[in-house]
Each structure stands twice: as C-alpha cells, then as structure tokens.
C-alpha cells in the first residue's frame, strides 16, 4: 500500500489560489483580512495570492469598505468578465454555442445547422462554430465546455459512442484542446442539463435531483448531494438504450425496443404519421392532444407511460424525490405528464413514490450550454455558478 505523498509547493499554491478565488467569488466585496478569516489562511498567504490574482486580472479592487476603527480596508471582488468560457450543445439538428462570463451570463450565441453531417464533417462543424464564437473576443478564454449526446468518458473527453453523429471512441476533448490551446471538458448533454437545472434553481434548489431530457433520444442526469454524478465510466443516466420491449422497433444502436424507440420524439412522430396518413411532427401531435384527438392522446399516453416505467426503476434505485423533465417531448403537455406520473408512482414502492415530485423544468433553450460552461468553470477555478 503506497503511503500518501506530501503536497508539492505548486499543488499547495493552486489549492490556496482556488480557495481565495472561491471565497472572493462567493462573498465579495470582501477585504483581504476577511478572506484570511474565512479560509483559515495566513494574511501573508492571502496577500501573496491576491497580488497574483490582481496581476492576472481575475480579481479587482473596488474601493474601501467601512472602517472598524483603523484604516478602511480595500475591498475585492472577482472581475466577472476577466475570463470567458465557451459552452457548446451538440444537438442532433443544430450545433449551438455561447460565450459566457464567470457568472454564467451569456455574451454571444451562435447556432449552425447539422444538415446531416456526421463523422469528420461533424467535427469540422464544431470547429466552425467555435471559430465564429471566438471571433472578436478580447478577454482570455478559460476553456471550452461541450455537451453532446451519447456515451461520454468525461475523464478523458472521449465520446465512446454517439450514434446520430457516427462518432465512436472520438477523443473530442483532446482534438479541441490541441486546436484552441485551452482546457476542454466534454460531458453527456443530459448530465450537463441536470447541472444547469441544479445550478440555476434559485431558492427551489435541492441537493438531490434527476433531470431527464426527452427529445430524439432519452437520457438522465443525476445530481447527488449537490454534485454531478457520472458513475464509474461516466455513463450514469444512459437510460435511453435500456430495452423495454423485446419485440419493439429497431433502435439506432442496433437493438430492438430501447426506451427511445417508444418514448423518444422519432417514435412519437412515426406513430403520428401512421395514424394520420401523412407527415406529423411533434407540434402537430401537441395540437391534436389539445383538441382531444383520441389518436394523439393515445400516443402521448403510451410515450409518457414508457418513460414513467423507467423512472420507477430510478426511484427504487436512488430514492430521489425531485425529478425534472426537459426537452422537446415535454411539449405534449398534461396528458403526457399525467401518464409519466401514473406509471412511475404505480410501479415504484409506494412509500418512496408518494414523496416524489415529477415536474417539467423551466426549459431554457440553452440549458445544455449553461450546464457545460458551469462544469468547466467549476473544474478549472473551483467555482460554483449556483445562484
């Protein structure tokens, strides 16, 4: 058994710097003396760290605070625009990205159509998106956070499999980092969405949360004790390719009857087209449910019920009481949501199911972008954008 090694000087400095930045970020405006009291660091250490942060432009002095009898202290706060972060959402129909500051405020957004691109062409589209986002930026770039469909190893930034983009074992994080010379964090899009839902929940924030995105695919993100849980292989929440019907439709992954072949947007639109004898997108299904059309209500009920059965398993395994539903399919409204709740509660153990709140999230269109950028900021500076 290896004995623990003593932290190097560089490791100690990085730790102290992150501790000071986080304290100023969370509690600023704040004096150096108060930073020392909050962190337990010596005043000399705080002064040395702050000097470096001032030189780097991360922290700024904003004037003097009230005096307690002696000289009025100089107050510090984080310069929220001193570093910029790019967050990307590599969706199935559009690749979108935003430039955000250290408070998560969006400064610029660009969206490009995928138009059937996959493989190397899809990677080139990522580059085109980043080039447009970064054109004209003046503040230093802290890094790039990417949310993408598929099975992602966040430790290495490798997309193990993304069926719709024909990516397999693609080291996207390394490819992007080598091209742009900044840290890159790659996460599953549902995990990024869960982090955004938690980060920006305000007073309604709870420490444990499941966020499920239902679009063309289906995926869950897990927040446990206030932190994103990704599992041993970074694939926690990959529920869309769990088989729910052995005789079901062939899935994009090659198997039959995966959850997304019943609950996903493609399945819903295919059933609608069969029922109406023509093209019918999700909007048409939504309109028909509002009108009370039996075929549309049946489709919404079946899709919601399939998702509810999957949620029942999550309730039993994790005993999490807040479940938030996100994504285009939530547009099916109350008939769909009622089916989700009915099946989840009827198929999970009653004492657990009775405590669960299943609701539709606030649905900002940039939920993945905001989550991916928040994850990058947390990992690079030790900051939380929780608000």
DATAKA-V403976 format. One record per backbone hydrogen bond with DSSP energy under -1.0 kcal/mol. NH is the residue of the N-H (numbers start at 1). CO is the residue of the C=O. If there is no record, write none. Layout:
BEGIN
NH_CO / NH_CO
END
This chain:
BEGIN
12_8 / 13_9 / 14_10 / 15_11 / 16_12 / 17_13 / 18_14 / 19_15 / 20_16 / 21_17 / 22_18 / 23_19 / 24_20 / 25_21 / 26_22 / 27_23 / 28_24 / 30_76 / 35_31 / 36_32 / 37_33 / 38_34 / 39_35 / 40_36 / 46_42 / 47_43 / 48_44 / 49_45 / 50_46 / 51_47 / 52_48 / 53_49 / 54_50 / 55_51 / 56_52 / 58_53 / 59_53 / 60_77 / 62_75 / 65_73 / 75_63 / 76_30 / 77_60 / 79_58 / 80_78 / 82_79 / 84_140 / 85_100 / 86_143 / 87_98 / 88_145 / 89_96 / 90_147 / 91_89 / 91_94 / 95_112 / 96_89 / 97_110 / 98_87 / 99_108 / 100_85 / 101_105 / 102_80 / 104_101 / 107_99 / 108_99 / 110_97 / 112_95 / 114_93 / 117_114 / 119_165 / 121_118 / 123_119 / 124_120 / 125_121 / 126_122 / 127_123 / 128_124 / 129_125 / 130_126 / 131_127 / 132_128 / 133_129 / 134_130 / 135_131 / 137_134 / 142_84 / 144_183 / 145_86 / 146_185 / 147_88 / 148_187 / 151_161 / 153_158 / 157_153 / 158_153 / 159_170 / 160_151 / 161_151 / 162_167 / 166_163 / 167_162 / 170_159 / 172_170 / 173_157 / 175_171 / 176_172 / 177_173 / 178_174 / 179_175 / 180_176 / 181_177 / 185_144 / 187_146 / 189_148 / 192_188 / 193_189 / 194_190 / 195_191 / 196_192 / 197_193 / 198_194 / 199_195 / 200_196 / 201_198 / 204_201 / 205_202 / 209_223 / 210_322 / 211_221 / 212_324 / 213_219 / 214_326 / 215_217 / 219_213 / 220_237 / 221_211 / 223_209 / 224_227 / 226_207 / 227_224 / 229_222 / 234_231 / 236_230 / 238_235 / 239_237 / 242_239 / 244_257 / 245_257 / 248_245 / 251_255 / 254_251 / 257_249 / 259_242 / 260_240 / 261_258 / 262_259 / 263_259 / 264_260 / 265_215 / 268_264 / 269_265 / 270_266 / 271_267 / 272_268 / 273_269 / 274_270 / 275_271 / 276_272 / 277_273 / 285_281 / 286_282 / 287_283 / 288_284 / 289_285 / 290_286 / 291_287 / 293_288 / 297_293 / 298_294 / 299_295 / 300_296 / 301_297 / 302_298 / 303_299 / 304_300 / 305_301 / 306_302 / 307_303 / 308_304 / 309_305 / 310_306 / 311_307 / 312_308 / 313_309 / 314_310 / 315_311 / 316_312 / 317_313 / 318_314 / 319_315 / 323_357 / 324_210 / 325_359 / 326_212 / 329_214 / 330_327 / 331_328 / 332_329 / 333_330 / 337_333 / 338_334 / 339_335 / 340_336 / 341_337 / 342_338 / 343_339 / 344_340 / 345_341 / 346_342 / 347_343 / 352_349 / 353_349 / 354_350 / 355_352 / 356_353 / 357_321 / 359_323 / 361_325 / 367_364 / 370_366 / 371_367 / 372_368 / 373_369 / 374_370 / 375_371 / 376_372 / 377_373 / 378_374 / 379_375 / 380_376 / 381_377 / 382_378 / 383_377 / 387_199
END
